[in-house]
Amino acid sequence: MSDFILIDRFRPQDIEGLFELTDEIKDKPDLFATKCRGKILATLFYEPSTRTRLSFESAMLRLGGSVLGFADAKVSSVAKGETIADTARMVSNYADLIVVRHPLAGAAQVMADYSDVPVINGGDDSNQHPTQTLLDLYTISRCKGRIEGLNIGICGDLRYGRAPHSLALGVAMFGGRIINIAPQGLEM
């Protein structure tokens, strides 16, 4: 397994493969209940998150694995000045996979550069939120039967929101068209 930092580093057929696996897990969850037995997920959330953090933790637990990490960087060695690189080196000794949410664009890539285990970007500043994009693309493809040829509207703060950046790239990868709807000054 490789790092998952940016949505556009994967090919549409790779993402479709994940969608097919998702369908299998949804249809027969008991067959996957021990797939991650003995594996540890580290959730390193340097800024607030509810849905992203809990969805990863829940998924790992449902697959039979364990979770460690922090939901507030103030309770970690980051508060004492530990760098992203040092945290990556240290945590990769304890876990088999790291999910990181960070307020600085590019922080997930730095974590991946220094980690000995795969890193998943759970959102980095206004850069990207590729896992949210996977969920959005999966939902669109399963509800509409396809993404290719669809017009998809994205509304809100498109300039600083991390999810719209990833979603625009993901929809384009699958041959869809993005319609941006944003207040003046917040356009993508």
C-alpha positions in Angstrom: 0.0 0.0 0.0 1.2 3.5 -0.7 0.5 6.9 0.8 -2.8 8.6 0.0 -2.0 12.3 0.0 -3.5 13.7 -3.2 -6.6 12.5 -5.1 -4.9 13.0 -8.4 -2.0 10.6 -7.7 -4.4 7.8 -8.3 -5.9 6.5 -11.5 -9.7 6.3 -12.0 -9.4 2.5 -12.3 -7.6 2.3 -8.9 -10.4 4.3 -7.3 -13.1 2.2 -9.0 -11.3 -0.9 -7.5 -11.7 0.7 -4.0 -15.4 1.3 -4.8 -15.9 -2.3 -5.7 -14.2 -3.3 -2.4 -16.4 -0.9 -0.6 -19.5 -2.6 -2.1 -18.2 -6.0 -0.9 -17.6 -4.8 2.6 -21.0 -3.2 2.7 -22.7 -6.4 1.4 -20.8 -8.8 3.6 -19.2 -7.0 6.6 -18.7 -10.2 8.6 -16.2 -11.4 6.0 -14.0 -8.4 6.7 -14.4 -8.3 10.5 -10.9 -9.6 11.1 -9.0 -8.2 8.1 -7.1 -5.8 10.2 -6.6 -8.0 13.3 -3.2 -7.2 14.8 -2.9 -3.9 12.9 -2.8 -0.4 14.5 -4.1 2.8 13.0 -2.7 6.1 14.3 -5.0 9.1 14.0 -3.0 12.3 14.3 -5.4 15.2 14.3 -3.7 18.5 14.8 -7.0 20.4 14.4 -10.7 19.6 15.2 -12.5 16.9 13.4 -15.5 14.8 14.2 -16.6 12.9 11.0 -13.2 12.3 9.5 -11.5 11.1 12.7 -14.4 9.0 13.9 -15.0 7.4 10.5 -11.4 6.2 10.3 -11.5 5.0 13.9 -14.8 3.2 13.4 -13.6 1.5 10.2 -10.4 0.2 11.8 -12.3 -1.1 14.8 -15.0 -2.8 12.6 -12.2 -4.4 10.6 -10.7 -5.9 13.8 -7.8 -3.5 14.3 -6.8 -1.1 17.0 -6.5 2.7 17.1 -4.2 5.1 18.9 -3.5 8.8 18.5 -4.6 12.2 19.5 -7.5 14.5 18.6 -5.8 17.6 20.0 -2.2 18.3 19.3 -1.9 20.2 22.6 -1.9 16.9 24.4 1.0 15.5 22.4 4.7 16.3 22.1 3.8 18.8 19.4 3.0 21.1 22.3 6.7 20.8 23.3 7.9 21.7 19.8 8.1 18.2 18.1 8.2 18.6 14.3 5.9 16.8 11.8 9.0 14.8 10.7 9.9 13.7 14.2 6.3 12.7 14.9 6.2 10.7 11.7 9.4 8.9 12.6 8.2 8.1 16.1 4.6 7.1 15.4 5.6 4.9 12.5 7.3 2.7 15.1 4.0 2.2 16.9 1.4 1.9 14.0 0.9 0.2 10.7 -1.0 3.2 9.1 -1.2 6.9 9.9 -4.1 9.3 9.2 -3.2 12.9 9.6 -5.3 16.1 9.7 -3.2 19.2 9.8 -3.7 23.0 9.5 -0.7 23.5 7.1 -1.0 22.7 3.4 1.5 20.0 2.5 1.9 18.7 6.0 0.5 15.3 5.1 3.2 14.9 2.4 5.9 15.8 5.0 4.5 13.2 7.3 4.6 10.6 4.5 8.2 11.6 3.6 9.4 10.8 7.1 7.1 7.9 8.0 8.0 4.2 7.6 4.3 3.3 7.2 1.7 4.5 4.8 0.1 7.9 5.5 -3.4 9.0 4.6 -4.2 12.7 4.3 -7.3 13.4 6.4 -7.2 17.1 5.2 -4.4 19.6 5.1 -5.4 23.3 5.3 -7.0 24.4 2.0 -4.9 22.0 0.0 -6.9 18.7 -0.3 -9.2 16.3 1.6 -8.9 13.2 -0.7 -10.7 10.8 1.6 -13.8 13.1 1.6 -13.5 13.1 -2.2 -13.5 9.3 -2.2 -16.8 9.3 -0.3 -18.3 12.0 -2.5 -17.2 10.2 -5.7 -18.5 6.9 -4.4 -21.9 8.4 -3.5 -22.2 10.1 -6.8 -21.3 7.0 -8.8 -23.6 4.7 -6.8 -26.5 7.1 -6.9 -26.2 8.2 -10.5 -24.5 5.1 -12.0 -21.6 7.1 -13.3 -19.6 10.4 -13.0 -18.6 10.8 -16.6 -20.7 13.4 -18.3 -22.4 14.7 -15.1 -22.5 18.4 -14.1 -21.6 18.6 -10.4 -22.1 21.8 -8.5 -19.8 22.8 -5.7 -21.1 25.6 -3.5 -19.6 27.6 -0.7 -16.1 28.7 0.3 -14.2 27.2 -2.7 -11.0 29.2 -2.2 -10.1 28.0 1.3 -12.1 24.8 1.6 -10.0 21.6 1.3 -12.8 19.3 0.1 -13.7 21.3 -3.0 -10.2 21.3 -4.3 -10.0 17.5 -4.1 -13.5 17.0 -5.4 -12.9 19.2 -8.5 -9.9 17.1 -9.4 -11.7 13.8 -8.7 -14.7 14.7 -10.8 -12.5 15.8 -13.7 -10.5 12.5 -13.5 -13.8 10.7 -14.1 -14.9 12.9 -16.9 -17.4 15.0 -15.0 -17.8 18.7 -15.2 -17.6 21.0 -12.1 -19.8 24.1 -11.7 -18.4 26.4 -9.1 -20.8 28.4 -7.1 -19.1 30.8 -4.6 -19.4 34.3 -3.1 -17.1 36.9 -4.6 -13.6 36.5 -3.3 -14.1 32.8 -2.4 -14.0 31.4 -5.9 -11.7 28.5 -6.7 
